[in-house]
Amino acid sequence: MFNDRHFPLLPSFALLLLLSPPHPRHITTTTRPRNPNRPAQSLGLKTRTLEFVPNKPTLLITWQGSNPSLSSLLFNSHLDSVPAEPSKWTHPPFSATLTPEGKIFARGAQDDKCIAIQYLEAIRNLKARNFVPTRTIHISFVPDEEIGGIDGADKFVKSNEFKDLDVGFVLDEGQASVNDEFRVFYADRSPWNLIIKARGVPGHGSRMYDNGAMENLMNSIEIINRFRDSQFDVVKAGKAANSEVISVNPVFLKAGIPSPTGFVMNMQPSEAEAGFDLRLPPTTDPELVKKRIAEEWAPAVRNMTYEIIEKGPLRDYMGRPLMTAIDDSNPWWSVFKQAIAAAGGKLAKPEILSSTTDARFMRQLGIPTFGFSPMTNTPILLHDHNEFLKDTVFLRGIEVYEHIIRALSSFEEAGSV
């Protein structure tokens, strides 16, 4: 059965889910939540609502440290979430259902409403023990992470309000671990959306044309697939992790001339279009990728054009790859490792995250930033049907954050960036 401690936490978890329910297109809702500051205010923490884009608020929570001359800590989480298909869930996805087996079913249970409330519950426990942080601690709940963070974390870190926080170290979201080791991420891959358009001579379906739109597009897709295979071969050979190579995946194809029953089968279209999702590791030279696209994937000599939508940076303000050091050059790394050990946990080999988070915007400023979500022995279900987190894992995460917050906020040697 459940420990009594489970029940007070579930309403808080549900409240976090309701702060920003998903829009059908992943856009943060314009409906303001009822009293979103309440959990933080109940702890005596200072709250501010910042709005850099209308109807897309960022909630900033502050626990004042005893030495404000030291750089502060920031614990980040996002409040938007991807949609869910309720008919394919065993429980309503936006109700935070706790089952008799101890599973919390909810969209965002792993990504990432869990850490949002764990931050606050860890502070609640520390305050109950009369702990006073040396460094000031900030918690930010930002919008729009699921659609790139351009109106969320990106604008937040570029603001004067963020500059005034004097942030020296950041923790953001990570991913679940299927074994008993916690995963930690020192870099993300950066997403590019690539749209390739081909044009050619229209005509009868029986004729052979040079440089037809569909012919040119299919040739490009074959070339892109060969590149994809070459990258994937490195992963399958064990020479690199999936997150350490460039991934490119087709996501849509638009072509053909519609008819009342489908498509006209005896006409060759004059235009065809395909979209691809690219993820680039931080060590990638973006100019070389653009050169490959222009010369091999969508050359103008084959009547092709392309558009690249870069969703976030690959380099920091000094032109360095967006990577946080995981050696002695970064004093925060040692403190973080010691905190995990003190919590009785084990860290897996640090990784580059194969997807993308708001952490890249903090790293762009040169601020040491790790991605971390304290979920072990948990299937990776972010964006999946029936996303859940075990109550024991959730509660264990609060204890882990207690150790992390205590250690990081008491560390006095590292200064500002």
Buried (B, 14 or more C-beta within 10 A) or exposed (E): EEEEEBEEBBEBBBBBBBBBBBBEEBBBBEEEBEEBBEBBEEBEBBBEEBEBBEEBBBBBBBBBBEEEEBBBBBBBBBBBBBBBEEEEBEBEBBBBBBEEEBBBBBBBBBBBBBBBBBBBBBBBBBBEEEBEBBBBBBBBBBBBBBBBBEBBBBBBBBBEBBEEBBBBBBBBBBBBBEEEBBBBBBBBBBBBBBBBBBBBEBBEEEEEBEBBBBBBBBBBBEBBEEBBEEBBEBBEEEEBBBBBBBBBEBEEEEBBBEEEEEEEEEBBBBBBBBBBBBBBBBEBEBEEBBEBBBEEBBBEEBBBEBEBEBBBBBBBEEEEBBBBEBEEEBBBBBBBBBBBEBBEBEBEEBBBBBBBBBBBBBBBBBBBBBBBBBBBBBEBBBBBBBBBBBBEBBBBBBBBBBBBBBBBBBBEEBEEB
